[in-house]
Amino acid sequence: MNRNRKTIVVSAVNLRKGGTLTILRDCLQYLSTLTRDFRVVALVHKRELCDYEGIEYREMPDIIRGWGKRLWCEYVTMYRISKELAPVYLWLSLHDTSPRVLAERQAVYCQTAFPFYRWSWQDFRFDYKIPLFACFTRFAYRMNVHSNRHLIVQQEWLREGLSRMLGVSRDKFIVAPPGKKAVKIVSEKILKKYFTFFYASTPDCHKNFESLCEASRLLENEVGKGRFTVVLTVRGDENKYASWLKKKWGEVESIDFAGFMSRERLYGYYQAADCLVFPSKVETWGLPISEFMETGKPMLLADLPYAHETSAGSEYTAFFPATDVVELKNEMKKILEGDWTSLKKIPLLTGEEPIVYTWKELFEKLVKE
């Protein structure tokens, strides 16, 4: 072992589930291959979530209990830890904030697009944390941001938007799109009765299920019952928002409140569905779009920057204003009746430097440039 190893610290105390946890795992899995040359220290919620050989862990499970604890951790506790670990060569924060630390170089992975979420007062009715989080992230992104040598984002529009918002030069941003994984999913066999539209997402108010539900009601009134089904990954009792959706549109026969799905069942619906509808108002990426694209079937997507970038390379895609239920209904009706004239091939994007596609490429920039 190299006794003169430089120290890399990865702070990720708030990452516990979903896509953000996947990013943490992929990051540490790659770094575990570098431990002959680098000492890697990970500050995490629980080690069992991301345990890889050769990495030193510090568990910090209490930080999730409130934003006050989180801010104290970022700007007081982590400073103390950086002094204990000194000298630190690279400090990489994987969760949006730029901690106050002593390090030769510092970088932050901007994982959320919530600073750009246009929330409504209705959001407070369902989950006050979402609009408050949107406001908090605008504040949190700015704190100490100029201490970073690099800021990492998943899409070009985030580079452009955060550069303007934070007053940080675009060349400091590295675009790192999520890599495609060759994972074999054995999909469940789904038998469908009608033409099927599908929307897979969590029951959160920014996911905008209401636009699809109302468009479905309008379409059912126009073409009649028994012509199509809209399958939603919401059951109706998960939270206030889900209960409101079920109460308001539960009587629409064409809507199937199918609930949470296993990965096998999800991929089964990808194979069975005739069209994906994705009306979410804010996403960092929009993973179901990437996953459904592989089927080559039609997609109707919110006309927002994330959807345009994620769908690049798709064959049959149309966009609609996220809250325009009449336009969405019209697009659904066209596809239902076999009219694909609105569907277009979305050209592949030419990435502007700096852009990376693997963790290896990313860390080569972080530790060498």
N, C-alpha and C positions, 0 to 999 in steps of 0.2 A: 504494500500500500504506500502511496505517495504521502510522506509526512508533511509535505509543503502544499497540501491541497488547499485551494481557495474555497471559501464558504459561500454557498448559495442558500438563501432563506426563502421559503415559499409560505406566505401567510394566506390562510384560507379558513379562518375560524368560523365563518358563517355558512359554509357550503356543506349541505347534508343530503340533498336529494336532487333528482331530475338531471337536466342537462348540465347544470353548474357542477354537480358532483362528478359527472362524467368527465368534464374538463379537468378537474382536480386529479382524478384517477389517471387519465391519459398523461397529464403533465408529470406526475410522480413516477409513473411506470417508465417513462422515458428517462427521467433523471436517475432512476435506479441503475441504469446502464452506465452512468458517468461517475459512479462513486469511487472509482479508482483515482480519478483526477480531481474530484470536487467533494467537499463535505456538504451534504444536503440536509438541511434542517427544515421540517415541515411543522407549521403551527396550524392545528386542525381541531375540529369539534370533537371527533373521536377517531382514534387510530384504526379501529376495526373497519371503518368505512373505506380506508385507502391504504392498506398495509402492504408495503413493498420492501424488499430486502435492501439493506445498506443505507436506509434513510433513518435519520434521527427524528423522533416525534415529540412534540409537546402538545398535550391535549388541553383544550380550553373550552369545556362544555358550557360554562355559565354565560358566555358572551351573547348567546342568542336570546337572553331574557329581556332585553330592552335596548333601544338605540343609545341610551345613556351609557350603558355598559360597553356597547360597541365603540362609541366615540372615545371613551376613556382608554379602552384597549388599544385603539389605533394610534392615539397621540400621546399616551403616557406609558402604558404597559409595554408596547412594542419598542419604544425608545429604550426602555430599561433592558429589554431582551437583546436589542442590537448592541448595547454596550457590553453585555455579558459575552456575546458571541464574537466580539470584535477581534480582528478586522473582518467585516462582511464585504465580500466582493460584489454580490448581486442580491438585492432584495426584490422579489417579485410578489406583488399583491394580486391575488386572483379574484378579488371581489370589489372592484370599482373604486375603493378608497385608496388614497395615497398616504400611508402612515408616516409619522415623523420618526425617522430612524437614522442611525449612523451607518452609511453604506457607501462604497465607492461608486456604485451605480444602482439606480432604482428604476423599476418598471411597474406598470399597473395594467391588468387585464380588465377592460370595460365590458362587463357581461350583461348589463341591462340597458334596454332602450327606453326605460320609463321616464327619463328626463324629457322625452319628446311626446309623452302621452298627454293628449288633450282630454283630461277628465271632465266629468260633469257632476253636478250636485247630486244626481241620482246615485252615483258611485258610493257616496257616503251612506246611503240607505242600505246598500248591500254589504259593503266591506270598507269601512273608513280607512283601513290601512293602505289600500291601493292608491287613492289620491294623495294621502299623506306621504306614501313612499315615493310617489312621483315628485313631490315637492322636495322631499329629503334628499333624493339622489341628485337633484340639481345643485343642492348645497354641498353634498358630500363629494361630488366629483370635483368641485372647485378647490376644496381644501388641500393645500400643499401640492396641487397638481404639477406645478412647475419644477418640483424636485425630481420628476421623472425624466430619464433619458429617452424612454420609449413608452408609448401608450398602445395597447393592443386591442383591436376591434375585429369583429367577424365580417363586417360588410363595409363597402365603400361609402354608403350613405351615412354610416355612423362616423367614419373618419371625417367626412365633410361637415356633418352637423356638430360634432363635438369640437372640431377645430374652431368653428365660429363661436360656439357657446363658451368655450373655455379660454379662447385667445391663445391657443397653442398651435404652433406651426404644423401644417399638414405633414411635413417630412418627418416629424417625430412619431407619427402613427404608423403602426405595422398592421396591415390587414391580414388576418389569419382565418380563412373560411374553414368551417368544420370539415375534417377529412371524411371521405366515404370509407366505411368499414365493410369488408367482405364477410358479413355475418350471415350464416344460413339460418333462416327462420322457417320452421315447419308451420305453415299457416293452417288454421282451423278451416274446415269446409263449411262455407256459409251458403245456405239455400235461400234464394230471394224470390219473391213473388212478383214484385213490380220493379219498374225502373227506379234505381236507387241513387240518391244523393247522399254524401257522407261528410260529416264534419267531426274530426277527432280533436278534442282539446279538453282542458280542465274547466270546471264550472266557475270561472272567475269573470267579474263584470267586464273587464277590458277585452274579453274574448268575443264579445258582441254576438252571442247566440240569438239575441232578440231580433236582429235584422233578418237572420235566416228563418226564424220561427214565423215572423210576420209575413215574409215573402212566401213561405210555404202555405200559410193560411190563404193569402190572396190567390196563389196558384191553384189551390184546391177548389176555391170558389169559382175559378174561371174554367178549369178543365174537368172538374168533377172528382169524386172520390174513387179510389181504386185504380188510379193511373200511375201513381208514383209513391215512393217512400223517402223520407228524409231521416236518416239515422244519426242520432246525436250521442256522444259519449257522456251524457248527463242522465242521471236517474231521476232527480227531482227532489231529493231530500238531503243532499250533501251540505248545503248552506242556504243562506237567505236568498241569494241570487238564483240558485237552482230551484228553490221552492217557488219563487216568483215566476220563473219560466214555466214550470209545470202547471201552476194555477192559471196562468193567463193563456197558455197555448196547449194545455193537456187534452183539450177536447178536439183538437185538430187531428183527424184520423190518419192523415198522411205523415205525421211526425211520430217517430219511434224514439222514446226516451230510453235508450238501451243501457246507459250507465257505463261505468269504468270497464275497460277491456284488458285482458291479458295481452301480451305481445303477440301470441299465436292467433288470438281472436281478432286483434287489430289488423294484422296482416291478411287474415281471412277476408275482412271487409274491404281492404284495399283491392284484393283480387275480385271480389264480388261486385263492388260498387261500380256504377256507370260514370259517376262524376264526383270529384271532390269539390266542396265549397269551403272556402277559408276566409271568413269575414273579420278576423281579429284586428283590433285597432292598433295594436303595438306588439312587435316581436323583435327579438334580436336576430332570429333566423327564421323560424317556422318549420320545424323538423317534419311534420306530416306532409308538407309540400314536397320536400326532397324525397321522402319515402314513397309517396304516391306517384311522383314523376316516373319512377321505374316501370310503372304499368303502361305508360304511353297513352293513358286515357284522359278525357277532358278535365280541365280544372277551371273553376271560377274563383278568382282571388280578389281580395280588397285592393283597391288601386292605391297602394302605399309603397314607399321605397323598398321596404324589406321584401315584399312579395315579388317585386320586379327582379330583384337580385337573386332571390332563392330559386325562382322559377326559370332562370336563364338556362336555355338548352331544352326546355320542354317543347312538345310538339303541338299541343292543342290547348291554348290558354286564353281566357278573356278576363278583363278586369272590370270591377264595378265600384262606384263610390261606396265606402264601407257602410254608411247609414242610409243609403238610398234603396229602400225595400222594393219600390216599384221597378227600378232598373234591374235589381237582382232577380225579381220575379220574372221579368221579361227574358233575361238571359237563361234562366232555368227552363222557361217554357220553350224557347228555341231549341235547346239541347234535347228536351223531352220529345219534341216533335221531329227530331232528326235534322234540324237546321244548325249546321256547324259554321255558318259564314262569319260569326263573330270570333271564332277561335283562331288564334294565330300562333305561329312558331315564334318562340322568344329566343332571340339570338344570344349566343354565348358572350359573356362579358370579357373584355380585355383588361386584365388586372393592371392597375397602375402601381408602380413601385413606391415604397417597399411593400411586397406581398409575399407571404410564405404559405406553404401547403402542408408542412409537417412540423412536429415538435423539434425535430433535429434542425431544420432550417431556422425556426424561430430562435432557438437557443444559440445558434451560431451568430445571429445578429445581436442577441442580448449580451453575450459574454465577450464578443470580439469587436463590435462596432461602437 
